[in-house]
Amino acid sequence: MYRGIITGLGMRGLYWLDMVKKHARCEIVAAVEPHEASRKRAIEQFGVSPSMIHDSLADAVTAVGVGGKEGADFVLDVTPPSVHQAVAEAAFGYGLHVLGEKPLSDDYGVCLQVIEAGKKAGVKHMVAQNYRFSPGARQIAKTVASGKVGQPGQCDVRFYMPWADAPGSHYVTQPYMLINDMMVHHFDLMRMILQRNPIAVQAMTWNPSWGWHVGQGSHSIVFEFPDNLYATHVALACSVGDYRDYNGDWRIEGPEGSLEWSDGHIWYGHRHRTETPTREEVLIGAGHPAVDDGLMDEFFDAIEQDREPETSAADNLHSVAMVFAAIKSAKEKRRVELSELG
Ligand SMILES: NC(=O)c1ccc[n+]([C@@H]2O[C@H](COP(=O)([O-])OP(=O)(O)OC[C@H]3O[C@@H](n4cnc5c(N)ncnc54)[C@H](O)[C@@H]3O)[C@@H](O)[C@H]2O)c1
């Protein structure tokens, strides 16, 4: 049984507490939450025991210890992005593994620093890119890899959502949060599904008149991948229109046809005037664990097998690079090579 200290009892942290309770391989033995309002909500509305909540990671470590049969093995970091580095580096100092919420940081230079710190500490540092552990994501990646549509040449993703509308949160008040906090999921999915990392990006961002985000709530982004592959991403975070789910709507085109992933279904299509049209569903599910089980199992398997987890912080640098290159392109109004980030 792996024993974790959770940092951050905001809404996502409370969700994590529930997920961990349902998972057979781990338990939470202490929590860190410095803010009174979050502590109060966790205790009064979610039944968290006051005795397990501490002001700092140092206090939590003093209370529960590290390693052995009783002490903590890992930190589950569910703080806001600007805090991730401080939490991870403190955890590394105690030799604790870290499973941290995305995005790795809200600053690319900090991402590089924290990856190095994790490597030096010799612990596992994984980013919770949970979207790629969904059965649908796993299935479409497998179907693309099987060559069903041939070598993909184009991938188009659309996302319309009334995203992050609680006033005052970092999602609403900080710039470029839609790209940094939400779209890092889709960019990470692109890398997994297309099995490539992009080389350049061109982005435009704007804010519709009715939007509630201080930063840009809308964008159109084009990524160039190797092998003449292009991916577009269009998003509107203040949509009050119809929407499907947080995965967005995907279409991948190759010389042998198209794959569409939307609303929990995947469709293969092939249609040309010289051939009989085909539209068939690619069934999702068999052999794929539920999202959170898959993510946590990967973390614990990586510890047991002493290998890098699939979404290690080092691997995740390629996903956050897409975020920061897109933001740079939007700010500077030009095509940006990912290598420019250094
Ligand atoms: N993977 C997903 O699908 C998903 C979904 C939602 C949120 N998230 C991520 O989870 C993280 C937290 O999001 P949230 O919506 O819960 O944010 P939030 O602001 O609601 O909660 C964060 C909590 O962390 C606490 N905190 C701040 N500094 C701290 C510190 N030094 N030590 C311990 N706690 C500290 C705050 O007091 C707050 O209670 C973000 O990185 C977000 O992107 C991921």
The ligand as a Gaussian input file, in Angstrom:
#p B3LYP/6-31G(d) Opt

LIG

0 1
 N       -6.418000      16.889000     -14.408000
 C       -7.590000      17.512000     -14.356000
 O       -8.541000      17.119000     -15.026000
 C       -7.731000      18.716000     -13.462000
 C       -9.001000      19.256000     -13.177000
 C       -9.072000      20.365000     -12.324000
 C       -7.912000      20.925000     -11.793000
 N       -6.705000      20.358000     -12.116000
 C       -5.442000      20.949000     -11.580000
 O       -5.399000      20.788000     -10.165000
 C       -4.666000      21.880000      -9.587000
 C       -5.536000      22.522000      -8.490000
 O       -6.730000      22.981000      -9.081000
 P       -7.981000      23.494000      -8.184000
 O       -9.043000      23.827000      -9.161000
 O       -8.269000      22.521000      -7.105000
 O       -7.361000      24.831000      -7.592000
 P       -7.860000      25.634000      -6.305000
 O       -7.250000      26.973000      -6.384000
 O       -9.343000      25.490000      -6.177000
 O       -7.243000      24.803000      -5.085000
 C       -5.876000      24.789000      -4.812000
 C       -5.670000      24.641000      -3.312000
 O       -4.274000      24.610000      -3.041000
 C       -4.059000      25.347000      -1.847000
 N       -2.673000      25.764000      -1.734000
 C       -2.077000      26.895000      -2.205000
 N       -0.758000      26.905000      -1.878000
 C       -0.523000      25.752000      -1.206000
 C        0.643000      25.164000      -0.635000
 N        1.825000      25.780000      -0.678000
 N        0.529000      23.953000      -0.031000
 C       -0.667000      23.317000       0.022000
 N       -1.804000      23.826000      -0.507000
 C       -1.723000      25.021000      -1.118000
 C       -5.046000      26.505000      -1.929000
 O       -5.289000      27.078000      -0.666000
 C       -6.268000      25.809000      -2.504000
 O       -7.104000      25.304000      -1.469000
 C       -4.309000      22.818000     -10.742000
 O       -3.002000      22.572000     -11.177000
 C       -5.309000      22.429000     -11.825000
 O       -4.832000      22.661000     -13.139000
 C       -6.601000      19.276000     -12.911000

